Amino acid sequence: PLDKNDENVFNFLKQNKLDKKFIIMYSGNLGLYYDLENIIKITKKFKDHNDLCFVFIGDGAVKNEMQEFVRREGIHIVRFLPYQPKEFIKYSLNAADLHLVVNQKGIKGVSVPSKIYGVMAVGKPILGVLEKGSEAQQLIERSNCGIVVEPQDYEGISEMIQYFYNMKHEKLNKIGLNGREYLEKNLRKDISIDKYREVLKSTIENDSKH
């Protein structure tokens, strides 16, 4: 977790004309299975919020469609940026006030948006657009690092963006840091390796009994 005054974070914001804005960020594949071609339409409801900006970092199959919508509707609070260098991602992720972690309806059990771990690592709050019972939804709930809305509930997504936008900075910060704390306690590399070790050990022991 880094403050927006961190030199690299600050420079990223300045270079992209994002300083002094409430930033809702999606960082990753702008492809199929995320419903981004419809989620982008929510930005129209916020087009008069000059101190707010939606930032989409990445590339993919629906990027052109998303850009075309923004151009057609004359929405000036949306930025599209290229993938950031791997060593710089921690700074770009820290530039956001709220991160979108999304999956399309029907993807539960097939795909887990791995970007959730990066967002939790930088200690930022998450607005999850995820099916109930999905791994990412359960992770957000267990760690109390955000709020989850069902896919295709566009009204609900808009309401939650407004909710986070109105939230006091201290509370926003606390929700985000809950994710970082959960990650450190439960999902560090050494802890995860130990879990695999225990599973393999118990499997071998069970096999040897038979």
C-alpha positions in Angstrom: 0.0 0.0 0.0 1.3 3.4 -1.0 -0.1 6.9 -0.5 -1.0 9.1 -3.5 1.9 11.3 -2.5 4.4 8.6 -3.2 6.7 9.9 -6.0 5.9 7.2 -8.5 2.1 7.2 -7.8 2.0 11.0 -7.9 3.9 11.1 -11.2 1.5 8.5 -12.7 -1.5 10.7 -11.7 0.1 13.9 -12.9 1.2 12.5 -16.3 -2.3 11.1 -17.0 -4.1 14.2 -15.6 -5.7 12.2 -12.8 -4.6 14.2 -9.8 -7.3 15.4 -7.4 -9.8 12.9 -8.8 -11.7 10.0 -7.3 -10.4 7.1 -9.4 -12.4 4.0 -10.2 -10.0 1.6 -11.9 -10.2 -1.6 -13.9 -6.7 -3.0 -14.6 -6.4 -6.1 -16.7 -7.8 -7.8 -19.8 -10.5 -5.9 -21.5 -11.8 -9.0 -23.1 -14.8 -11.4 -23.1 -16.3 -12.9 -20.0 -16.2 -9.6 -18.1 -19.3 -7.8 -19.5 -17.2 -4.6 -19.7 -19.0 -3.6 -22.9 -22.1 -3.1 -20.8 -20.5 -1.9 -17.6 -18.9 1.0 -19.5 -22.4 2.4 -20.0 -22.6 3.1 -16.3 -20.0 5.9 -16.8 -22.7 8.0 -18.5 -24.5 8.4 -15.2 -21.4 10.1 -13.7 -20.4 12.3 -16.7 -21.1 15.5 -14.7 -18.8 14.5 -11.8 -15.7 16.4 -12.9 -13.7 15.2 -9.8 -14.3 11.5 -10.7 -12.6 9.4 -13.3 -13.0 5.8 -14.6 -9.6 4.4 -15.7 -9.3 1.2 -17.7 -5.8 -0.1 -18.0 -5.1 -2.9 -20.5 -6.2 -4.2 -23.8 -8.6 -6.8 -25.3 -11.4 -7.8 -27.5 -14.0 -5.3 -26.3 -11.7 -2.2 -25.9 -12.7 -0.7 -29.2 -16.4 -1.1 -28.4 -15.9 0.6 -25.1 -13.9 3.4 -26.6 -16.6 3.9 -29.3 -19.3 4.2 -26.6 -17.3 6.8 -24.7 -16.6 8.8 -27.9 -20.2 8.6 -29.1 -21.7 9.8 -25.8 -19.0 12.5 -25.2 -18.0 11.1 -21.8 -14.9 12.9 -20.6 -14.4 11.2 -17.3 -13.1 7.9 -18.8 -9.4 7.2 -19.6 -8.0 4.2 -21.4 -4.4 3.5 -20.7 -2.1 0.7 -22.0 -0.8 -2.2 -19.9 1.7 -0.9 -17.4 5.2 -2.5 -17.1 5.2 -5.3 -14.6 7.5 -3.5 -12.2 5.3 -0.4 -12.3 1.9 -2.1 -11.6 2.1 -1.6 -7.9 2.2 2.2 -8.5 -0.7 2.3 -11.0 -2.8 0.1 -8.7 -2.1 2.4 -5.8 -3.4 5.4 -7.8 -7.0 4.2 -7.6 -9.5 4.9 -4.8 -11.7 2.0 -5.8 -11.0 -1.1 -8.0 -13.5 -3.0 -10.1 -13.1 -6.8 -10.1 -15.6 -8.3 -12.4 -16.8 -11.5 -14.1 -19.7 -12.2 -16.5 -22.7 -14.2 -15.4 -22.2 -17.9 -15.8 -18.4 -17.9 -15.2 -18.6 -19.0 -11.6 -16.3 -22.1 -11.1 -14.7 -21.6 -14.5 -12.7 -18.4 -14.0 -11.3 -16.5 -11.0 -10.2 -12.9 -11.7 -6.6 -13.1 -10.4 -6.4 -9.3 -10.3 -8.1 -9.5 -7.0 -4.9 -10.5 -5.3 -3.0 -7.5 -6.7 -5.7 -5.1 -5.5 -5.8 -6.7 -2.0 -1.9 -6.4 -1.9 -2.0 -2.7 -2.4 -4.8 -2.3 0.2 -7.5 -0.7 -2.0 -11.3 -1.3 -1.6 -13.0 -3.5 -4.2 -16.3 -3.3 -6.0 -16.9 -6.8 -7.1 -19.3 -7.6 -9.9 -19.4 -11.3 -9.1 -21.7 -14.2 -8.8 -22.7 -15.3 -5.2 -20.7 -18.3 -4.2 -17.8 -17.6 -6.6 -14.3 -17.8 -5.1 -13.6 -14.1 -5.6 -17.0 -13.1 -4.0 -16.2 -15.3 -1.0 -12.8 -13.8 -0.7 -14.1 -10.2 -0.6 -16.7 -11.2 2.0 -14.3 -13.1 4.2 -11.8 -10.3 4.2 -14.3 -7.4 4.4 -12.4 -5.5 1.7 -15.3 -4.4 -0.4 -18.8 -4.9 -1.6 -20.1 -7.4 -4.2 -23.0 -6.8 -6.7 -24.4 -9.6 -9.0 -23.3 -9.5 -12.6 -25.7 -7.5 -14.9 -27.2 -5.5 -11.9 -26.1 -2.2 -13.5 -28.3 -0.2 -11.2 -26.7 -1.8 -8.2 -23.2 -1.2 -9.6 -24.0 2.5 -10.1 -25.4 2.8 -6.5 -22.3 1.2 -5.1 -20.0 3.5 -7.0 -21.9 6.4 -5.6 -21.7 4.9 -2.1 -17.9 4.6 -2.3 -17.6 8.0 -3.9 -19.5 9.6 -0.9 -17.5 7.6 1.7 -15.1 9.3 4.0 -11.5 8.8 3.1 -10.7 7.1 6.5 -13.4 4.5 6.0 -12.4 3.9 2.4 -8.8 3.4 3.5 -9.8 1.0 6.3 -11.8 -1.2 4.0 -8.9 -1.4 1.5 -6.4 -2.3 4.2 -8.7 -5.1 5.4 -7.8 -6.9 2.2 -4.1 -6.4 2.7 -4.3 -7.7 6.3 -6.2 -10.8 5.2 -3.7 -11.5 2.5 -0.8 -11.3 4.9 -2.5 -13.6 7.4 -3.9 -16.2 5.0 -2.4 -16.0 1.5 1.3 -15.3 1.7 3.5 -17.6 -0.4 4.9 -19.5 2.6 1.4 -20.1 4.0 0.0 -21.3 0.7 3.0 -23.7 0.2 2.4 -25.1 3.7 -1.3 -25.7 2.7 -0.3 -27.6 -0.4 2.3 -29.6 1.7 -0.4 -30.6 4.2 -2.8 -31.7 1.4 -0.1 -33.8 -0.3 1.0 -35.2 3.0 -2.5 -36.3 4.0 -3.1 -37.8 0.5 0.1 -39.9 0.8 -0.8 -41.0 4.3 -4.3 -42.0 3.2 -2.9 -43.9 0.2 -0.4 -45.8 2.4 -3.3 -47.0 4.7 -5.0 -48.7 1.8 
